[in-house]
Amino acid sequence: MRGRFDILAISETKLDKTYPESQFAVQGFRMCRSDRNIYGGGVMIFVRSDLCFTVTKKLGDQNGIDTSNFRTEHIILKVKVAKSWLTVMAIYRPPSIPTSQWKF
């Protein structure tokens, strides 16, 4: 696996439920996806299959960040690396969300 990525995040996948997960299977990786529709948006994350991870809805109380106010499309993963947990996010900000809100 040398020279390959461990985690890959892709935004603006432009996928909906009509595209089966098997169509995007990559040997040696597991995939998480959050679809919108064929007209825009959507995110996807590939994680090397031997890495332990969980999908979470929030960044965690210790960070004090409420992602429900972001109005973005996102996936948040907690990935175990060595003896620590790393937070990985894939985020898509639709053009309808004002930049001023995103900067906050």
N, CA, C and O atoms as CSV, one atom per row, in Angstrom:
chain,resi,resn,atom,element,x,y,z
A,1,MET,N,N,0.816,-1.200,0.000
A,1,MET,CA,C,0.000,0.000,0.000
A,1,MET,C,C,0.855,1.256,0.000
A,1,MET,O,O,0.324,2.362,0.110
A,2,ARG,N,N,2.138,1.110,-0.119
A,2,ARG,CA,C,3.028,2.262,-0.070
A,2,ARG,C,C,2.762,3.217,-1.238
A,2,ARG,O,O,2.586,2.790,-2.378
A,3,GLY,N,N,2.738,4.501,-0.931
A,3,GLY,CA,C,2.528,5.501,-1.969
A,3,GLY,C,C,1.071,5.796,-2.254
A,3,GLY,O,O,0.762,6.647,-3.088
A,4,ARG,N,N,0.180,5.110,-1.578
A,4,ARG,CA,C,-1.243,5.369,-1.763
A,4,ARG,C,C,-1.758,6.227,-0.612
A,4,ARG,O,O,-1.078,6.412,0.397
A,5,PHE,N,N,-2.939,6.731,-0.781
A,5,PHE,CA,C,-3.542,7.542,0.271
A,5,PHE,C,C,-4.167,6.660,1.341
A,5,PHE,O,O,-4.517,5.509,1.082
A,6,ASP,N,N,-4.306,7.208,2.549
A,6,ASP,CA,C,-4.986,6.523,3.648
A,6,ASP,C,C,-6.446,6.960,3.713
A,6,ASP,O,O,-7.344,6.153,3.958
A,7,ILE,N,N,-6.662,8.256,3.488
A,7,ILE,CA,C,-8.005,8.831,3.523
A,7,ILE,C,C,-8.114,9.808,2.354
A,7,ILE,O,O,-7.214,10.618,2.128
A,8,LEU,N,N,-9.213,9.728,1.617
A,8,LEU,CA,C,-9.454,10.632,0.492
A,8,LEU,C,C,-10.860,11.193,0.603
A,8,LEU,O,O,-11.828,10.435,0.665
A,9,ALA,N,N,-10.984,12.519,0.628
A,9,ALA,CA,C,-12.290,13.182,0.680
A,9,ALA,C,C,-12.561,13.837,-0.674
A,9,ALA,O,O,-11.682,14.471,-1.259
A,10,ILE,N,N,-13.785,13.675,-1.158
A,10,ILE,CA,C,-14.192,14.232,-2.449
A,10,ILE,C,C,-15.464,15.038,-2.236
A,10,ILE,O,O,-16.403,14.562,-1.597
A,11,SER,N,N,-15.500,16.263,-2.771
A,11,SER,CA,C,-16.719,17.076,-2.675
A,11,SER,C,C,-17.323,17.259,-4.054
A,11,SER,O,O,-16.682,16.995,-5.071
A,12,GLU,N,N,-18.567,17.716,-4.072
A,12,GLU,CA,C,-19.361,17.878,-5.291
A,12,GLU,C,C,-19.409,16.591,-6.099
A,12,GLU,O,O,-19.106,16.574,-7.292
A,13,THR,N,N,-19.797,15.514,-5.425
A,13,THR,CA,C,-19.898,14.221,-6.101
A,13,THR,C,C,-21.071,14.168,-7.068
A,13,THR,O,O,-21.065,13.377,-8.012
A,14,LYS,N,N,-22.084,15.010,-6.838
A,14,LYS,CA,C,-23.272,15.082,-7.705
A,14,LYS,C,C,-23.947,13.721,-7.850
A,14,LYS,O,O,-24.349,13.322,-8.943
A,15,LEU,N,N,-24.063,13.016,-6.722
A,15,LEU,CA,C,-24.686,11.694,-6.725
A,15,LEU,C,C,-26.005,11.716,-5.970
A,15,LEU,O,O,-26.228,12.566,-5.108
A,16,ASP,N,N,-26.873,10.773,-6.303
A,16,ASP,CA,C,-28.087,10.536,-5.536
A,16,ASP,C,C,-28.222,9.039,-5.325
A,16,ASP,O,O,-27.331,8.280,-5.704
A,17,LYS,N,N,-29.323,8.602,-4.725
A,17,LYS,CA,C,-29.472,7.197,-4.346
A,17,LYS,C,C,-29.578,6.247,-5.545
A,17,LYS,O,O,-29.533,5.030,-5.364
A,18,THR,N,N,-29.718,6.775,-6.756
A,18,THR,CA,C,-29.794,5.900,-7.930
A,18,THR,C,C,-28.431,5.309,-8.297
A,18,THR,O,O,-28.360,4.375,-9.096
A,19,TYR,N,N,-27.353,5.844,-7.724
A,19,TYR,CA,C,-26.012,5.322,-7.970
A,19,TYR,C,C,-25.649,4.346,-6.854
A,19,TYR,O,O,-25.491,4.766,-5.707
A,20,PRO,N,N,-25.512,3.051,-7.159
A,20,PRO,CA,C,-25.193,2.087,-6.098
A,20,PRO,C,C,-23.765,2.260,-5.586
A,20,PRO,O,O,-22.869,2.660,-6.330
A,21,GLU,N,N,-23.566,1.952,-4.295
A,21,GLU,CA,C,-22.226,2.070,-3.704
A,21,GLU,C,C,-21.220,1.180,-4.431
A,21,GLU,O,O,-20.040,1.517,-4.523
A,22,SER,N,N,-21.689,0.044,-4.945
A,22,SER,CA,C,-20.788,-0.881,-5.640
A,22,SER,C,C,-20.124,-0.231,-6.853
A,22,SER,O,O,-19.046,-0.655,-7.270
A,23,GLN,N,N,-20.750,0.778,-7.413
A,23,GLN,CA,C,-20.203,1.475,-8.579
A,23,GLN,C,C,-18.926,2.244,-8.226
A,23,GLN,O,O,-18.122,2.548,-9.108
A,24,PHE,N,N,-18.739,2.559,-6.941
A,24,PHE,CA,C,-17.598,3.360,-6.514
A,24,PHE,C,C,-16.640,2.586,-5.610
A,24,PHE,O,O,-15.760,3.174,-4.981
A,25,ALA,N,N,-16.814,1.271,-5.549
A,25,ALA,CA,C,-15.968,0.441,-4.681
A,25,ALA,C,C,-14.513,0.502,-5.138
A,25,ALA,O,O,-14.211,0.391,-6.326
A,26,VAL,N,N,-13.625,0.681,-4.167
A,26,VAL,CA,C,-12.188,0.691,-4.420
A,26,VAL,C,C,-11.575,-0.374,-3.521
A,26,VAL,O,O,-11.724,-0.324,-2.300
A,27,GLN,N,N,-10.899,-1.320,-4.115
A,27,GLN,CA,C,-10.319,-2.418,-3.336
A,27,GLN,C,C,-9.379,-1.871,-2.269
A,27,GLN,O,O,-8.523,-1.030,-2.547
A,28,GLY,N,N,-9.553,-2.361,-1.044
A,28,GLY,CA,C,-8.703,-1.938,0.070
A,28,GLY,C,C,-9.201,-0.705,0.799
A,28,GLY,O,O,-8.527,-0.209,1.702
A,29,PHE,N,N,-10.387,-0.193,0.420
A,29,PHE,CA,C,-10.945,1.009,1.043
A,29,PHE,C,C,-12.419,0.821,1.351
A,29,PHE,O,O,-13.125,0.088,0.660
A,30,ARG,N,N,-12.875,1.503,2.411
A,30,ARG,CA,C,-14.292,1.596,2.733
A,30,ARG,C,C,-14.741,3.010,2.399
A,30,ARG,O,O,-13.950,3.952,2.442
A,31,MET,N,N,-16.011,3.146,2.067
A,31,MET,CA,C,-16.511,4.433,1.610
A,31,MET,C,C,-17.675,4.904,2.473
A,31,MET,O,O,-18.521,4.110,2.885
A,32,CYS,N,N,-17.706,6.212,2.741
A,32,CYS,CA,C,-18.851,6.876,3.370
A,32,CYS,C,C,-19.295,7.955,2.388
A,32,CYS,O,O,-18.461,8.640,1.796
A,33,ARG,N,N,-20.589,8.106,2.217
A,33,ARG,CA,C,-21.061,9.139,1.300
A,33,ARG,C,C,-22.300,9.821,1.831
A,33,ARG,O,O,-23.097,9.240,2.568
A,34,SER,N,N,-22.440,11.086,1.431
A,34,SER,CA,C,-23.604,11.886,1.756
A,34,SER,C,C,-24.049,12.530,0.446
A,34,SER,O,O,-23.415,13.464,-0.045
A,35,ASP,N,N,-25.132,12.028,-0.106
A,35,ASP,CA,C,-25.589,12.468,-1.426
A,35,ASP,C,C,-26.553,13.640,-1.342
A,35,ASP,O,O,-27.196,13.870,-0.318
A,36,ARG,N,N,-26.638,14.370,-2.435
A,36,ARG,CA,C,-27.684,15.373,-2.582
A,36,ARG,C,C,-28.460,15.023,-3.833
A,36,ARG,O,O,-29.489,14.353,-3.745
A,37,ASN,N,N,-28.002,15.455,-4.992
A,37,ASN,CA,C,-28.647,15.066,-6.251
A,37,ASN,C,C,-27.665,15.255,-7.401
A,37,ASN,O,O,-26.530,15.687,-7.198
A,38,ILE,N,N,-28.111,14.930,-8.600
A,38,ILE,CA,C,-27.219,14.990,-9.764
A,38,ILE,C,C,-26.898,16.420,-10.196
A,38,ILE,O,O,-26.078,16.622,-11.091
A,39,TYR,N,N,-27.529,17.406,-9.576
A,39,TYR,CA,C,-27.311,18.796,-9.972
A,39,TYR,C,C,-26.247,19.506,-9.145
A,39,TYR,O,O,-25.895,20.646,-9.448
A,40,GLY,N,N,-25.736,18.862,-8.119
A,40,GLY,CA,C,-24.681,19.498,-7.332
A,40,GLY,C,C,-24.574,18.925,-5.942
A,40,GLY,O,O,-25.399,18.123,-5.505
A,41,GLY,N,N,-23.538,19.357,-5.262
A,41,GLY,CA,C,-23.333,18.964,-3.878
A,41,GLY,C,C,-22.898,17.522,-3.710
A,41,GLY,O,O,-22.532,16.843,-4.670
A,42,GLY,N,N,-22.947,17.080,-2.480
A,42,GLY,CA,C,-22.568,15.724,-2.143
A,42,GLY,C,C,-21.104,15.607,-1.757
A,42,GLY,O,O,-20.248,16.289,-2.320
A,43,VAL,N,N,-20.823,14.740,-0.797
A,43,VAL,CA,C,-19.447,14.476,-0.375
A,43,VAL,C,C,-19.261,12.974,-0.189
A,43,VAL,O,O,-20.220,12.230,0.016
A,44,MET,N,N,-18.000,12.549,-0.265
A,44,MET,CA,C,-17.657,11.145,-0.138
A,44,MET,C,C,-16.272,11.055,0.495
A,44,MET,O,O,-15.396,11.867,0.199
A,45,ILE,N,N,-16.078,10.068,1.362
A,45,ILE,CA,C,-14.760,9.835,1.952
A,45,ILE,C,C,-14.404,8.358,1.792
A,45,ILE,O,O,-15.212,7.481,2.099
A,46,PHE,N,N,-13.201,8.092,1.314
A,46,PHE,CA,C,-12.653,6.741,1.263
A,46,PHE,C,C,-11.632,6.615,2.390
A,46,PHE,O,O,-10.785,7.490,2.570
A,47,VAL,N,N,-11.719,5.510,3.155
A,47,VAL,CA,C,-10.804,5.256,4.269
A,47,VAL,C,C,-10.177,3.884,4.041
A,47,VAL,O,O,-10.876,2.916,3.740
A,48,ARG,N,N,-8.853,3.810,4.186
A,48,ARG,CA,C,-8.160,2.531,4.027
A,48,ARG,C,C,-8.826,1.483,4.924
A,48,ARG,O,O,-9.100,1.756,6.093
A,49,SER,N,N,-9.083,0.315,4.398
A,49,SER,CA,C,-9.906,-0.678,5.093
A,49,SER,C,C,-9.330,-1.178,6.411
A,49,SER,O,O,-10.082,-1.691,7.240
A,50,ASP,N,N,-8.037,-1.050,6.633
A,50,ASP,CA,C,-7.472,-1.519,7.897
A,50,ASP,C,C,-7.478,-0.445,8.990
A,50,ASP,O,O,-7.025,-0.706,10.105
A,51,LEU,N,N,-7.983,0.759,8.690
A,51,LEU,CA,C,-8.101,1.812,9.702
A,51,LEU,C,C,-9.457,1.724,10.375
A,51,LEU,O,O,-10.478,1.532,9.714
A,52,CYS,N,N,-9.464,1.864,11.678
A,52,CYS,CA,C,-10.689,1.859,12.462
A,52,CYS,C,C,-11.284,3.272,12.449
A,52,CYS,O,O,-10.578,4.249,12.696
A,53,PHE,N,N,-12.600,3.373,12.156
A,53,PHE,CA,C,-13.243,4.689,12.183
A,53,PHE,C,C,-14.709,4.554,12.526
A,53,PHE,O,O,-15.301,3.484,12.385
A,54,THR,N,N,-15.289,5.659,12.982
A,54,THR,CA,C,-16.722,5.752,13.209
A,54,THR,C,C,-17.225,7.033,12.557
A,54,THR,O,O,-16.507,8.031,12.490
A,55,VAL,N,N,-18.448,6.994,12.083
A,55,VAL,CA,C,-19.092,8.179,11.535
A,55,VAL,C,C,-19.816,8.857,12.685
A,55,VAL,O,O,-20.518,8.200,13.454
A,56,THR,N,N,-19.649,10.168,12.806
A,56,THR,CA,C,-20.278,10.898,13.898
A,56,THR,C,C,-21.088,12.063,13.343
A,56,THR,O,O,-20.839,12.535,12.234
A,57,LYS,N,N,-22.045,12.511,14.117
A,57,LYS,CA,C,-22.907,13.633,13.701
A,57,LYS,C,C,-22.357,14.976,14.161
A,57,LYS,O,O,-22.633,16.007,13.548
A,58,LYS,N,N,-21.577,14.966,15.242
A,58,LYS,CA,C,-21.076,16.209,15.818
A,58,LYS,C,C,-19.568,16.157,15.968
A,58,LYS,O,O,-18.973,15.081,16.022
A,59,LEU,N,N,-18.969,17.308,16.032
A,59,LEU,CA,C,-17.531,17.388,16.267
A,59,LEU,C,C,-17.186,17.032,17.702
A,59,LEU,O,O,-16.049,16.651,17.981
A,60,GLY,N,N,-18.114,17.142,18.596
A,60,GLY,CA,C,-17.868,16.805,19.997
A,60,GLY,C,C,-18.072,18.004,20.888
A,60,GLY,O,O,-17.770,19.136,20.510
A,61,ASP,N,N,-18.580,17.751,22.061
A,61,ASP,CA,C,-18.873,18.822,23.011
A,61,ASP,C,C,-17.632,19.593,23.424
A,61,ASP,O,O,-17.713,20.784,23.724
A,62,GLN,N,N,-16.473,18.922,23.442
A,62,GLN,CA,C,-15.265,19.605,23.877
A,62,GLN,C,C,-14.868,20.736,22.926
A,62,GLN,O,O,-14.155,21.654,23.331
A,63,ASN,N,N,-15.312,20.686,21.688
A,63,ASN,CA,C,-14.985,21.732,20.722
A,63,ASN,C,C,-15.990,22.878,20.734
A,63,ASN,O,O,-15.687,23.972,20.257
A,64,GLY,N,N,-17.180,22.640,21.271
A,64,GLY,CA,C,-18.193,23.682,21.345
A,64,GLY,C,C,-18.728,24.115,20.000
A,64,GLY,O,O,-19.198,25.244,19.857
A,65,ILE,N,N,-18.667,23.238,19.005
A,65,ILE,CA,C,-19.129,23.580,17.662
A,65,ILE,C,C,-20.387,22.791,17.349
A,65,ILE,O,O,-20.395,21.564,17.446
A,66,ASP,N,N,-21.454,23.493,16.972
A,66,ASP,CA,C,-22.704,22.863,16.588
A,66,ASP,C,C,-22.794,22.893,15.065
A,66,ASP,O,O,-23.042,23.949,14.483
A,67,THR,N,N,-22.595,21.745,14.412
A,67,THR,CA,C,-22.569,21.695,12.946
A,67,THR,C,C,-23.951,21.858,12.326
A,67,THR,O,O,-24.044,22.078,11.118
A,68,SER,N,N,-25.039,21.758,13.110
A,68,SER,CA,C,-26.374,21.904,12.539
A,68,SER,C,C,-26.607,23.317,11.998
A,68,SER,O,O,-27.451,23.506,11.122
A,69,ASN,N,N,-25.878,24.301,12.502
A,69,ASN,CA,C,-26.021,25.675,12.019
A,69,ASN,C,C,-25.221,25.952,10.751
A,69,ASN,O,O,-25.391,27.006,10.138
A,70,PHE,N,N,-24.363,25.038,10.352
A,70,PHE,CA,C,-23.509,25.262,9.183
A,70,PHE,C,C,-24.284,25.246,7.874
A,70,PHE,O,O,-23.888,25.915,6.919
A,71,ARG,N,N,-25.381,24.493,7.810
A,71,ARG,CA,C,-26.168,24.300,6.579
A,71,ARG,C,C,-25.274,23.830,5.427
A,71,ARG,O,O,-25.485,24.211,4.276
A,72,THR,N,N,-24.320,23.036,5.730
A,72,THR,CA,C,-23.434,22.475,4.719
A,72,THR,C,C,-23.754,20.997,4.555
A,72,THR,O,O,-24.489,20.411,5.350
A,73,GLU,N,N,-23.198,20.419,3.530
A,73,GLU,CA,C,-23.237,18.969,3.388
A,73,GLU,C,C,-21.891,18.486,3.881
A,73,GLU,O,O,-20.851,18.949,3.412
A,74,HIS,N,N,-21.901,17.561,4.819
A,74,HIS,CA,C,-20.631,17.137,5.389
A,74,HIS,C,C,-20.697,15.720,5.936
A,74,HIS,O,O,-21.771,15.191,6.225
A,75,ILE,N,N,-19.537,15.130,6.068
A,75,ILE,CA,C,-19.352,13.850,6.742
A,75,ILE,C,C,-18.247,14.079,7.764
A,75,ILE,O,O,-17.216,14.676,7.451
A,76,ILE,N,N,-18.465,13.606,8.980
A,76,ILE,CA,C,-17.458,13.723,10.035
A,76,ILE,C,C,-17.091,12.315,10.488
A,76,ILE,O,O,-17.960,11.524,10.855
A,77,LEU,N,N,-15.817,12.014,10.459
A,77,LEU,CA,C,-15.325,10.715,10.900
A,77,LEU,C,C,-14.359,10.890,12.061
A,77,LEU,O,O,-13.632,11.881,12.131
A,78,LYS,N,N,-14.356,9.943,12.954
A,78,LYS,CA,C,-13.323,9.822,13.979
A,78,LYS,C,C,-12.502,8.605,13.563
A,78,LYS,O,O,-13.018,7.488,13.523
A,79,VAL,N,N,-11.221,8.822,13.252
A,79,VAL,CA,C,-10.348,7.765,12.747
A,79,VAL,C,C,-9.269,7.480,13.782
A,79,VAL,O,O,-8.630,8.399,14.295
A,80,LYS,N,N,-9.071,6.205,14.082
A,80,LYS,CA,C,-8.044,5.827,15.059
A,80,LYS,C,C,-6.703,5.704,14.342
A,80,LYS,O,O,-6.539,4.905,13.420
A,81,VAL,N,N,-5.753,6.516,14.789
A,81,VAL,CA,C,-4.404,6.511,14.255
A,81,VAL,C,C,-3.467,6.270,15.427
A,81,VAL,O,O,-3.385,7.081,16.349
A,82,ALA,N,N,-2.764,5.149,15.383
A,82,ALA,CA,C,-1.922,4.723,16.504
A,82,ALA,C,C,-2.815,4.609,17.739
A,82,ALA,O,O,-3.745,3.802,17.744
A,83,LYS,N,N,-2.556,5.394,18.783
A,83,LYS,CA,C,-3.369,5.327,20.005
A,83,LYS,C,C,-4.282,6.536,20.161
A,83,LYS,O,O,-4.892,6.722,21.214
A,84,SER,N,N,-4.380,7.356,19.124
A,84,SER,CA,C,-5.191,8.577,19.186
A,84,SER,C,C,-6.321,8.522,18.166
A,84,SER,O,O,-6.291,7.737,17.218
A,85,TRP,N,N,-7.315,9.374,18.386
A,85,TRP,CA,C,-8.423,9.519,17.437
A,85,TRP,C,C,-8.264,10.855,16.713
A,85,TRP,O,O,-8.038,11.887,17.345
A,86,LEU,N,N,-8.381,10.830,15.407
A,86,LEU,CA,C,-8.246,11.999,14.546
A,86,LEU,C,C,-9.614,12.302,13.945
A,86,LEU,O,O,-10.311,11.384,13.512
A,87,THR,N,N,-10.009,13.575,13.913
A,87,THR,CA,C,-11.265,13.971,13.282
A,87,THR,C,C,-10.993,14.346,11.828
A,87,THR,O,O,-10.111,15.151,11.532
A,88,VAL,N,N,-11.767,13.748,10.934
A,88,VAL,CA,C,-11.647,14.013,9.500
A,88,VAL,C,C,-13.009,14.460,9.007
A,88,VAL,O,O,-14.021,13.827,9.307
A,89,MET,N,N,-13.039,15.559,8.244
A,89,MET,CA,C,-14.302,16.073,7.710
A,89,MET,C,C,-14.207,16.292,6.213
A,89,MET,O,O,-13.176,16.716,5.693
A,90,ALA,N,N,-15.304,15.996,5.531
A,90,ALA,CA,C,-15.477,16.394,4.133
A,90,ALA,C,C,-16.655,17.363,4.149
A,90,ALA,O,O,-17.726,17.031,4.659
A,91,ILE,N,N,-16.461,18.558,3.593
A,91,ILE,CA,C,-17.485,19.605,3.664
A,91,ILE,C,C,-17.727,20.189,2.276
A,91,ILE,O,O,-16.790,20.450,1.522
A,92,TYR,N,N,-19.008,20.387,1.955
A,92,TYR,CA,C,-19.389,21.114,0.746
A,92,TYR,C,C,-20.290,22.263,1.172
A,92,TYR,O,O,-21.300,22.048,1.842
A,93,ARG,N,N,-19.925,23.486,0.784
A,93,ARG,CA,C,-20.745,24.663,1.074
A,93,ARG,C,C,-21.509,25.031,-0.184
A,93,ARG,O,O,-20.913,25.528,-1.140
A,94,PRO,N,N,-22.822,24.798,-0.207
A,94,PRO,CA,C,-23.605,25.195,-1.377
A,94,PRO,C,C,-23.510,26.696,-1.618
A,94,PRO,O,O,-23.392,27.464,-0.663
A,95,PRO,N,N,-23.558,27.125,-2.863
A,95,PRO,CA,C,-23.465,28.560,-3.174
A,95,PRO,C,C,-24.565,29.396,-2.523
A,95,PRO,O,O,-24.407,30.609,-2.385
A,96,SER,N,N,-25.662,28.785,-2.126
A,96,SER,CA,C,-26.764,29.526,-1.507
A,96,SER,C,C,-26.436,29.973,-0.081
A,96,SER,O,O,-27.155,30.799,0.480
A,97,ILE,N,N,-25.373,29.448,0.508
A,97,ILE,CA,C,-24.988,29.847,1.851
A,97,ILE,C,C,-24.045,31.050,1.749
A,97,ILE,O,O,-23.004,30.960,1.098
A,98,PRO,N,N,-24.391,32.164,2.379
A,98,PRO,CA,C,-23.527,33.352,2.301
A,98,PRO,C,C,-22.126,33.082,2.852
A,98,PRO,O,O,-21.964,32.388,3.856
A,99,THR,N,N,-21.128,33.636,2.187
A,99,THR,CA,C,-19.741,33.453,2.613
A,99,THR,C,C,-19.545,33.960,4.027
A,99,THR,O,O,-18.754,33.387,4.776
A,100,SER,N,N,-20.244,35.022,4.417
A,100,SER,CA,C,-20.085,35.565,5.763
A,100,SER,C,C,-20.483,34.538,6.819
A,100,SER,O,O,-19.850,34.470,7.872
A,101,GLN,N,N,-21.504,33.746,6.564
A,101,GLN,CA,C,-21.908,32.713,7.518
A,101,GLN,C,C,-20.842,31.610,7.572
A,101,GLN,O,O,-20.542,31.096,8.650
A,102,TRP,N,N,-20.281,31.253,6.444
A,102,TRP,CA,C,-19.270,30.209,6.386
A,102,TRP,C,C,-18.001,30.613,7.141
A,102,TRP,O,O,-17.404,29.793,7.838
A,103,LYS,N,N,-17.599,31.855,7.002
A,103,LYS,CA,C,-16.383,32.314,7.685
A,103,LYS,C,C,-16.527,32.232,9.188
A,103,LYS,O,O,-15.547,31.989,9.892
A,104,PHE,N,N,-17.761,32.435,9.702
A,104,PHE,CA,C,-17.983,32.312,11.144
A,104,PHE,C,C,-17.642,30.898,11.578
A,104,PHE,O,O,-17.756,30.570,12.759
